[in-house]
């Protein structure tokens, strides 16, 4: 089955909305907080903020709640909060 561009966009928006909603629910339930003292790993949901790769120091700016991906420089998977 071939998907139309509109169908692909709608699917992408639905996934983004689901991630955003999950992050908000986790925050309100106390399972996720802005003070993530041990750092972050790729694959975790994080809110909009700046992160720095613990391996190489590359800074990554997340503009909305999303799933953290591996560092684009060296594929590092551990991050700390950055300013």
N, C-alpha and C positions, 0 to 999 in steps of 0.2 A: 504494500500500500504506500503510495506516495503522498506525503503531507504537503499541504499548501503552506505558503509563507505565513498566512494569517493563523493557521492552526498551530504552527511551530511557535509563533509569538505568544499566542494564548497559553500554550503549554508552559513556556518559559515563565510567563507572568504568574501562572498558577503555582509553579514551584517556588518562585521568589516570595510570593505571598504566604505560602505554607511555612517557609523557613522563618520569615519575619514573625508570623503568628506563634510558631513554636518558641522562638527566642523570648517573646513577650510573656508567654505562659510560664516558661521556666523562670524568668526573672520574678514574676509575681508570686510564684510558688516557693521562691527562695532557693531554687536549685542552681541558679545562675546569677552571678552578681558582677558588677563592674570591677570589683576588686578581686581579680583572679590571681592571688598572690603566688601561686606556683607556676604561672605562665600558661601558655596555650600550646596546643598541638594541632597540626593540620587535621582536618576532618571535624573539628569541634565548631559549634556555633558560637560566634562572637558578635558583640554589638559594634556599631560604627566607632572606630578608634584607630590610632596608629599602633602598629606592632613592629618589632624588630626581630629579625632572625637571630637566634642565639648562636648559630654556627658562624655566620659571616657578617652580621650586623646590618644587613640590608633592611631599610625601612619600607613598610607596606602600609598604605592608608586604606582602610575600609570605610566606605561612605554610608553603609547601612548594615543592618544585621545580616550576617551571611555566614557561610561555612568557610573557615580558614583553609586555604589551599597551601600546598608546599611552596617554599621560597622559590621564586622564579630564577634566582641566581645559581644556587647549588642544590636545589631540592631539599633544603633543610625542613624539618618537620616540627621544630620547637621554637616558640616565640615568647617574647616578653613585651609588656606594655612599653610604648615609646612616646615621647613628647615632641 
